[in-house]
Amino acid sequence: MGIERSVRVAGPLGVAGMTGEAGVTSGGEAATTSPAGEHGRGDQPPGTVPISAQRRSRLVDIAEAVGVHVSTVSRVLNGDPAQSIRPEVYERILDTARQQGYRPNALARALKRRRTGALALVVPLLRNPIWAKLQRGALQRARERGYVIMIMEEPTEDPRPPADYGYLVEESRADGLLLATPLRIPEHAAVVNGPPHVYVNRRGPDRGHDVVMDEPGAIRMLLDCAVDLGHGSVALLDGPPEVDTVYRRVGAARRACAARGLSLAVRYAAPTEDGGYDATTRMLRRGPRPTICGVGSLNQVFGVLAALRDAGVEVPGEMSVVSFDDDECLAYLEVPVASVCMPLSELGAAAVDALIARIEGAPAGDVMVREPMTLVRRGSVAPPPGAAVAAGPRE
Protein backbone atom coordinates (compact mmCIF):
# COMPACT_ATOMS: atom_id res chain seq x y z
CA MET A 1 0.00 0.00 0.00
CA GLY A 2 1.42 3.36 -1.02
CA ILE A 3 0.60 6.39 1.07
CA GLU A 4 1.22 9.91 -0.08
CA ARG A 5 0.65 12.90 2.13
CA SER A 6 -0.13 16.48 1.26
CA VAL A 7 -0.41 19.01 4.08
CA ARG A 8 -1.52 22.62 4.17
CA VAL A 9 -1.74 25.17 6.97
CA ALA A 10 -5.46 25.86 7.24
CA GLY A 11 -6.98 29.29 7.68
CA PRO A 12 -5.82 32.59 6.21
CA LEU A 13 -2.12 31.78 6.53
CA GLY A 14 -2.06 30.38 3.01
CA VAL A 15 -0.32 27.28 1.77
CA ALA A 16 2.62 25.75 3.58
CA GLY A 17 2.50 22.32 2.01
CA MET A 18 4.59 19.17 1.89
CA THR A 19 4.44 15.95 -0.04
CA GLY A 20 6.32 12.77 0.75
CA GLU A 21 6.12 9.28 2.11
CA ALA A 22 4.06 8.76 5.24
CA GLY A 23 5.91 9.93 8.29
CA VAL A 24 8.48 11.94 6.32
CA THR A 25 8.32 15.70 6.30
CA SER A 26 9.85 17.52 3.38
CA GLY A 27 11.81 20.57 4.35
CA GLY A 28 13.10 21.21 7.84
CA GLU A 29 12.80 23.48 10.84
CA ALA A 30 14.82 26.68 10.71
CA ALA A 31 15.54 29.43 13.18
CA THR A 32 13.71 32.59 12.19
CA THR A 33 13.02 36.00 13.63
CA SER A 34 9.90 38.10 13.69
CA PRO A 35 9.03 41.69 14.54
CA ALA A 36 8.41 42.36 18.21
CA GLY A 37 5.04 43.78 19.18
CA GLU A 38 4.38 46.86 21.24
CA HIS A 39 4.38 44.72 24.37
CA GLY A 40 7.16 42.28 23.48
CA ARG A 41 9.39 40.81 26.15
CA GLY A 42 11.84 43.31 27.55
CA ASP A 43 14.76 40.87 27.64
CA GLN A 44 14.88 40.52 23.83
CA PRO A 45 16.79 42.79 21.42
CA PRO A 46 14.53 45.42 19.90
CA GLY A 47 12.66 44.19 16.83
CA THR A 48 13.34 40.45 17.15
CA VAL A 49 12.15 37.43 19.04
CA PRO A 50 14.44 34.43 18.43
CA ILE A 51 12.83 31.06 17.78
CA SER A 52 14.96 28.11 18.77
CA ALA A 53 16.20 25.95 15.92
CA GLN A 54 15.45 22.93 18.13
CA ARG A 55 11.65 23.37 18.03
CA ARG A 56 8.97 24.76 15.78
CA SER A 57 7.24 28.07 16.28
CA ARG A 58 4.31 28.01 18.75
CA LEU A 59 1.23 30.15 19.18
CA VAL A 60 2.83 31.68 22.29
CA ASP A 61 5.88 32.75 20.25
CA ILE A 62 3.68 34.58 17.77
CA ALA A 63 1.59 36.12 20.57
CA GLU A 64 4.70 37.42 22.35
CA ALA A 65 6.15 38.81 19.12
CA VAL A 66 2.96 40.69 18.26
CA GLY A 67 2.01 41.59 21.83
CA VAL A 68 -1.42 39.97 21.97
CA HIS A 69 -3.04 37.11 23.84
CA VAL A 70 -2.53 33.54 22.62
CA SER A 71 -6.28 33.14 22.09
CA THR A 72 -6.23 36.06 19.66
CA VAL A 73 -3.50 34.39 17.59
CA SER A 74 -5.41 31.11 17.66
CA ARG A 75 -8.59 32.72 16.37
CA VAL A 76 -6.78 34.47 13.52
CA LEU A 77 -4.81 31.41 12.36
CA ASN A 78 -7.89 29.19 12.50
CA GLY A 79 -9.99 31.65 10.52
CA ASP A 80 -12.57 32.17 13.28
CA PRO A 81 -15.40 34.13 11.58
CA ALA A 82 -16.50 35.57 14.93
CA GLN A 83 -13.21 37.35 15.55
CA SER A 84 -13.21 41.16 15.96
CA ILE A 85 -9.57 42.17 15.64
CA ARG A 86 -8.12 45.39 14.28
CA PRO A 87 -6.91 44.91 10.67
CA GLU A 88 -3.37 46.01 11.45
CA VAL A 89 -3.10 43.46 14.30
CA TYR A 90 -4.62 40.77 12.08
CA GLU A 91 -1.99 41.39 9.39
CA ARG A 92 0.86 41.48 11.94
CA ILE A 93 -0.17 38.09 13.28
CA LEU A 94 -0.22 36.59 9.78
CA ASP A 95 3.10 38.18 8.83
CA THR A 96 4.76 36.99 12.04
CA ALA A 97 3.41 33.47 11.60
CA ARG A 98 4.82 33.34 8.07
CA GLN A 99 8.21 34.66 9.17
CA GLN A 100 8.44 32.12 11.97
CA GLY A 101 7.39 29.25 9.70
CA TYR A 102 4.49 28.38 11.99
CA ARG A 103 2.65 25.10 11.36
CA PRO A 104 -0.34 24.05 13.45
CA ASN A 105 -0.28 20.96 15.65
CA ALA A 106 -2.27 18.54 13.53
CA LEU A 107 -3.04 16.19 16.43
CA ALA A 108 -4.39 18.96 18.65
CA ARG A 109 -6.47 20.33 15.80
CA ALA A 110 -7.88 16.89 15.01
CA LEU A 111 -8.86 16.32 18.65
CA LYS A 112 -10.55 19.70 18.84
CA ARG A 113 -12.50 19.20 15.60
CA ARG A 114 -13.06 15.47 16.13
CA ARG A 115 -11.65 14.85 12.66
CA THR A 116 -8.47 13.28 11.36
CA GLY A 117 -7.86 15.77 8.55
CA ALA A 118 -7.25 12.80 6.22
CA LEU A 119 -9.11 11.36 3.22
CA ALA A 120 -8.64 7.85 1.81
CA LEU A 121 -8.42 7.50 -1.98
CA VAL A 122 -8.92 3.89 -3.12
CA VAL A 123 -7.66 3.32 -6.68
CA PRO A 124 -7.70 0.23 -8.89
CA LEU A 125 -4.71 -1.98 -9.57
CA LEU A 126 -3.84 -0.53 -12.97
CA ARG A 127 -0.63 0.38 -14.79
CA ASN A 128 -2.31 3.16 -16.74
CA PRO A 129 -0.36 6.40 -16.04
CA ILE A 130 -3.54 8.40 -16.64
CA TRP A 131 -4.48 7.78 -13.00
CA ALA A 132 -1.59 10.01 -11.94
CA LYS A 133 -3.47 13.02 -13.34
CA LEU A 134 -6.55 12.26 -11.27
CA GLN A 135 -4.47 11.69 -8.15
CA ARG A 136 -2.52 14.90 -8.72
CA GLY A 137 -5.74 16.91 -8.94
CA ALA A 138 -7.07 15.31 -5.76
CA LEU A 139 -3.83 15.86 -3.84
CA GLN A 140 -3.60 19.51 -4.83
CA ARG A 141 -7.21 20.26 -3.89
CA ALA A 142 -6.85 18.39 -0.60
CA ARG A 143 -3.79 20.47 0.22
CA GLU A 144 -5.72 23.65 -0.58
CA ARG A 145 -8.56 22.52 1.69
CA GLY A 146 -6.28 21.58 4.60
CA TYR A 147 -6.46 17.79 4.21
CA VAL A 148 -4.00 14.98 3.62
CA ILE A 149 -4.73 12.02 1.34
CA MET A 150 -3.90 8.36 1.85
CA ILE A 151 -3.72 6.53 -1.48
CA MET A 152 -4.67 2.86 -1.29
CA GLU A 153 -4.33 0.56 -4.28
CA GLU A 154 -6.64 -2.40 -4.75
CA PRO A 155 -4.48 -5.43 -3.92
CA THR A 156 -5.70 -7.66 -6.76
CA GLU A 157 -7.53 -7.61 -10.09
CA ASP A 158 -10.58 -8.85 -8.15
CA PRO A 159 -11.48 -5.72 -6.11
CA ARG A 160 -13.17 -5.79 -2.75
CA PRO A 161 -16.60 -4.20 -2.24
CA PRO A 162 -16.49 -0.49 -1.36
CA ALA A 163 -18.01 -1.26 2.05
CA ASP A 164 -14.81 -3.12 2.95
CA TYR A 165 -13.06 0.24 3.30
CA GLY A 166 -15.53 1.66 5.81
CA TYR A 167 -13.23 0.66 8.66
CA LEU A 168 -10.88 3.50 7.72
CA VAL A 169 -13.50 6.01 8.88
CA GLU A 170 -14.90 3.88 11.70
CA GLU A 171 -11.42 3.56 13.23
CA SER A 172 -10.74 7.30 12.80
CA ARG A 173 -7.99 6.81 10.25
CA ALA A 174 -9.77 9.04 7.71
CA ASP A 175 -12.75 11.39 7.61
CA GLY A 176 -14.13 10.06 4.34
CA LEU A 177 -13.62 7.75 1.35
CA LEU A 178 -12.84 8.56 -2.30
CA LEU A 179 -13.73 5.30 -4.05
CA ALA A 180 -12.21 5.11 -7.53
CA THR A 181 -12.43 1.35 -8.07
CA PRO A 182 -14.04 0.98 -11.52
CA LEU A 183 -16.03 -2.25 -11.66
CA ARG A 184 -19.82 -2.48 -11.71
CA ILE A 185 -20.19 -5.77 -9.84
CA PRO A 186 -23.74 -6.75 -8.73
CA GLU A 187 -22.41 -8.39 -5.57
CA HIS A 188 -20.89 -5.01 -4.59
CA ALA A 189 -24.22 -3.18 -4.75
CA ALA A 190 -24.60 -2.82 -0.98
CA VAL A 191 -24.67 0.80 0.07
CA VAL A 192 -21.73 2.10 2.11
CA ASN A 193 -23.61 3.12 5.23
CA GLY A 194 -22.37 5.70 7.65
CA PRO A 195 -18.98 6.96 6.45
CA PRO A 196 -18.93 10.01 4.17
CA HIS A 197 -17.97 8.79 0.69
CA VAL A 198 -18.05 9.59 -3.01
CA TYR A 199 -17.45 7.42 -6.06
CA VAL A 200 -14.79 8.79 -8.42
CA ASN A 201 -15.02 8.19 -12.18
CA ARG A 202 -17.78 5.64 -11.63
CA ARG A 203 -21.35 5.42 -10.44
CA GLY A 204 -22.08 3.82 -7.09
CA PRO A 205 -25.11 1.87 -5.91
CA ASP A 206 -26.36 4.76 -3.75
CA ARG A 207 -27.31 7.74 -5.88
CA GLY A 208 -26.09 11.20 -4.97
CA HIS A 209 -22.45 10.23 -4.42
CA ASP A 210 -21.16 10.00 -8.00
CA VAL A 211 -18.39 12.25 -9.35
CA VAL A 212 -17.93 11.37 -13.02
CA MET A 213 -16.81 12.83 -16.35
CA ASP A 214 -18.92 13.37 -19.45
CA GLU A 215 -18.33 10.08 -21.29
CA PRO A 216 -21.19 10.74 -23.77
CA GLY A 217 -19.51 14.08 -24.54
CA ALA A 218 -16.25 12.26 -25.30
CA ILE A 219 -18.11 9.93 -27.67
CA ARG A 220 -19.65 12.94 -29.43
CA MET A 221 -16.18 14.37 -29.97
CA LEU A 222 -15.01 11.11 -31.55
CA LEU A 223 -18.03 10.92 -33.83
CA ASP A 224 -17.82 14.60 -34.78
CA CYS A 225 -14.25 13.94 -35.89
CA ALA A 226 -15.30 10.80 -37.78
CA VAL A 227 -18.14 12.52 -39.63
CA ASP A 228 -16.02 15.58 -40.37
CA LEU A 229 -13.43 13.36 -42.07
CA GLY A 230 -16.02 11.31 -43.94
CA HIS A 231 -16.00 8.06 -41.93
CA GLY A 232 -19.20 6.03 -41.85
CA SER A 233 -17.93 2.88 -40.11
CA VAL A 234 -16.74 3.20 -36.52
CA ALA A 235 -15.16 0.72 -34.08
CA LEU A 236 -15.04 1.19 -30.31
CA LEU A 237 -12.40 -0.99 -28.66
CA ASP A 238 -12.70 -0.63 -24.90
CA GLY A 239 -12.24 -2.40 -21.58
CA PRO A 240 -14.50 -4.99 -19.91
CA PRO A 241 -18.21 -4.09 -19.84
CA GLU A 242 -18.14 -4.30 -16.02
CA VAL A 243 -16.07 -1.10 -15.93
CA ASP A 244 -18.49 1.77 -15.44
CA THR A 245 -16.75 4.21 -17.80
CA VAL A 246 -16.81 1.53 -20.51
CA TYR A 247 -20.49 0.83 -19.85
CA ARG A 248 -21.35 4.51 -20.24
CA ARG A 249 -19.18 5.04 -23.34
CA VAL A 250 -20.58 2.01 -25.15
CA GLY A 251 -24.17 2.99 -24.38
CA ALA A 252 -23.57 6.53 -25.59
CA ALA A 253 -21.83 5.25 -28.74
CA ARG A 254 -24.70 2.92 -29.64
CA ARG A 255 -27.27 5.70 -29.25
CA ALA A 256 -25.24 8.35 -31.09
CA CYS A 257 -24.27 6.10 -34.02
CA ALA A 258 -27.86 5.00 -34.47
CA ALA A 259 -28.99 8.64 -34.51
CA ARG A 260 -26.31 9.61 -37.07
CA GLY A 261 -26.68 6.59 -39.30
CA LEU A 262 -23.17 5.29 -38.61
CA SER A 263 -22.27 1.62 -38.33
CA LEU A 264 -20.66 0.64 -35.01
CA ALA A 265 -18.59 -2.38 -33.99
CA VAL A 266 -17.87 -2.78 -30.26
CA ARG A 267 -14.96 -4.87 -29.05
CA TYR A 268 -14.35 -5.53 -25.33
CA ALA A 269 -10.85 -6.39 -24.17
CA ALA A 270 -8.58 -6.37 -21.15
CA PRO A 271 -7.21 -2.84 -20.49
CA THR A 272 -3.69 -3.92 -21.45
CA GLU A 273 -1.40 -3.96 -24.48
CA ASP A 274 -2.19 -7.66 -25.05
CA GLY A 275 -5.90 -6.92 -24.77
CA GLY A 276 -5.70 -4.23 -27.43
CA TYR A 277 -3.57 -6.41 -29.70
CA ASP A 278 -5.80 -9.48 -29.50
CA ALA A 279 -9.06 -7.56 -29.94
CA THR A 280 -7.70 -5.70 -32.97
CA THR A 281 -6.42 -8.91 -34.55
CA ARG A 282 -9.87 -10.51 -34.17
CA MET A 283 -11.56 -7.38 -35.55
CA LEU A 284 -9.37 -7.40 -38.68
CA ARG A 285 -10.24 -11.05 -39.36
CA ARG A 286 -13.93 -10.29 -39.37
CA GLY A 287 -15.41 -8.10 -42.07
CA PRO A 288 -16.35 -5.50 -42.91
CA ARG A 289 -13.43 -3.51 -41.53
CA PRO A 290 -14.20 -0.18 -39.78
CA THR A 291 -12.21 2.84 -40.96
CA ILE A 292 -11.86 4.66 -37.63
CA CYS A 293 -11.33 3.15 -34.17
CA GLY A 294 -11.80 4.75 -30.75
CA VAL A 295 -9.64 3.07 -28.09
CA GLY A 296 -10.59 3.10 -24.42
CA SER A 297 -7.24 3.09 -22.61
CA LEU A 298 -3.66 4.18 -23.20
CA ASN A 299 -2.31 0.66 -22.69
CA GLN A 300 -4.72 -0.72 -25.27
CA VAL A 301 -3.59 1.91 -27.81
CA PHE A 302 -0.10 0.41 -28.01
CA GLY A 303 -1.54 -3.04 -28.61
CA VAL A 304 -3.91 -1.70 -31.29
CA LEU A 305 -1.06 0.03 -33.15
CA ALA A 306 1.11 -3.09 -32.96
CA ALA A 307 -1.68 -5.30 -34.34
CA LEU A 308 -2.36 -2.88 -37.21
CA ARG A 309 1.37 -2.75 -37.99
CA ASP A 310 1.72 -6.53 -37.99
CA ALA A 311 -1.33 -6.87 -40.24
CA GLY A 312 0.04 -4.29 -42.70
CA VAL A 313 -2.83 -1.87 -42.07
CA GLU A 314 -1.64 1.71 -42.53
CA VAL A 315 -2.47 4.37 -39.92
CA PRO A 316 -4.18 6.63 -40.84
CA GLY A 317 -4.39 5.66 -44.53
CA GLU A 318 -6.53 2.55 -43.95
CA MET A 319 -7.52 2.95 -40.29
CA SER A 320 -7.73 6.11 -38.18
CA VAL A 321 -7.11 5.74 -34.43
CA VAL A 322 -8.29 7.94 -31.55
CA SER A 323 -7.45 7.33 -27.87
CA PHE A 324 -9.82 8.15 -25.01
CA ASP A 325 -6.76 8.54 -22.79
CA ASP A 326 -4.49 11.48 -23.50
CA ASP A 327 -0.82 11.49 -22.59
CA GLU A 328 2.22 13.41 -23.82
CA CYS A 329 3.77 10.19 -25.14
CA LEU A 330 1.11 9.91 -27.85
CA ALA A 331 2.58 12.90 -29.68
CA TYR A 332 5.99 11.17 -29.95
CA LEU A 333 4.96 7.88 -31.52
CA GLU A 334 5.93 7.05 -35.12
CA VAL A 335 2.39 8.06 -36.00
CA PRO A 336 1.23 10.61 -33.40
CA VAL A 337 -2.10 9.42 -32.02
CA ALA A 338 -5.14 11.68 -31.72
CA SER A 339 -6.82 11.69 -28.33
CA VAL A 340 -9.74 12.97 -26.32
CA CYS A 341 -8.26 14.99 -23.47
CA MET A 342 -10.51 14.35 -20.46
CA PRO A 343 -10.63 16.60 -17.34
CA LEU A 344 -8.94 14.11 -15.03
CA SER A 345 -7.23 16.63 -12.76
CA GLU A 346 -10.48 18.56 -12.44
CA LEU A 347 -12.25 15.28 -11.66
CA GLY A 348 -9.89 14.62 -8.75
CA ALA A 349 -10.39 18.13 -7.39
CA ALA A 350 -14.18 17.93 -7.73
CA ALA A 351 -14.21 14.59 -5.91
CA VAL A 352 -12.32 16.08 -2.95
CA ASP A 353 -14.69 19.05 -2.83
CA ALA A 354 -17.71 16.74 -2.93
CA LEU A 355 -16.35 14.52 -0.16
CA ILE A 356 -15.49 17.46 2.11
CA ALA A 357 -19.02 18.76 1.56
CA ARG A 358 -20.36 15.37 2.76
CA ILE A 359 -18.05 15.47 5.78
CA GLU A 360 -19.35 18.93 6.65
CA GLY A 361 -22.95 17.75 6.43
CA ALA A 362 -24.01 19.00 3.00
CA PRO A 363 -26.77 17.02 1.24
CA ALA A 364 -25.73 14.37 -1.27
CA GLY A 365 -25.67 15.23 -4.95
CA ASP A 366 -24.09 13.77 -8.09
CA VAL A 367 -21.39 15.79 -9.88
CA MET A 368 -20.67 15.77 -13.63
CA VAL A 369 -17.28 17.24 -14.65
CA ARG A 370 -17.65 18.36 -18.28
CA GLU A 371 -14.76 20.75 -18.86
CA PRO A 372 -12.14 21.21 -20.06
CA MET A 373 -12.47 18.47 -22.67
CA THR A 374 -11.04 18.61 -26.17
CA LEU A 375 -10.14 16.29 -29.01
CA VAL A 376 -6.50 16.72 -30.03
CA ARG A 377 -6.12 15.83 -33.71
CA ARG A 378 -2.77 14.29 -34.53
CA GLY A 379 -1.37 12.25 -37.39
CA SER A 380 -3.43 9.12 -36.68
CA VAL A 381 -6.66 10.53 -38.14
CA ALA A 382 -7.41 11.18 -41.82
CA PRO A 383 -10.25 10.68 -44.30
CA PRO A 384 -11.06 7.04 -45.12
CA PRO A 385 -9.69 5.50 -48.32
CA GLY A 386 -11.32 7.07 -51.40
CA ALA A 387 -13.13 9.82 -49.44
CA ALA A 388 -13.06 13.40 -50.68
CA VAL A 389 -13.21 15.78 -47.71
CA ALA A 390 -12.66 19.49 -48.08
CA ALA A 391 -11.57 20.14 -44.52
CA GLY A 392 -8.26 18.58 -43.52
CA PRO A 393 -7.25 17.45 -40.01
CA ARG A 394 -7.14 20.24 -37.45
CA GLU A 395 -4.53 20.50 -34.74
C-alpha angles and dihedrals in degrees: 000000000000119000123194123185131206118183133188133181103245125223128036094323091092128222122338098162139171135188126195146106117317111283094016120107118205114222124019144245116277134187110252138172132222136192115275118239127233089269100038121148113288095222093065126087112262113275099013141080111189118224114207116247087221095068140028125257115277133205089253091056091054092044092052092047093051096035099238137114120279091240090059091054091047093053093049096047092046093050095240105190091205094062119120105194129149111260094237091053090046091054093045091054092051093045092049092048090052093048092050093047091236118191122182122244101257094199094052091047092049092051092049094048095036089232134110097220088228134113125198117224112196112198131182125257097260136140093210108124090208088085089068089069092054092046092048091054091048094048093049094049092046090053090050090051095048098255136121123219129220111204114210122186121210104254097222143017086259101070124209121242114273090244089067089074095055090097090073089069096034091055092046094246092124138009095225147354131251102197112197099161104131110210125108098212117170091214088059094057095107112118118248099241124204109359118091107251145159131195114235121212090349141067119251130211093254111065120228096048102078123118107183142152127245101268093167087054090054090051090051090054091052093048093044088056092046094050092043090056094044101255118152100172118065133184125199113199109186145149129282115313089239089071107095096219089052091048091053095044094049093048092049091047093052092050096044096046091049090051092049097042094244124144114238132198116190121201122185119204143157111281091248139094090259090049092054092045096049095044092049092048090053091046092053091052092056120066149261097046118221116231099215128037129197112205122206104211139027093238091053091052092066091050092048092052092047092051092049090049093049091048092050093243110149120228116243098356095069102011129024117209129204125181123213088207117068123205134158091245091069091070091057100053121111086259108028108232123229115231145185106240106216124199095250097149090048089049091056092049093047091050091054091048091049093049094048088051089055091048090052092051102259116153118264119263136162119247126211115196106204105162148105095022125146140161111236109208113213135162096292095076127071139137115293119261111292095008120134110211122171097204115066126209114298124218 
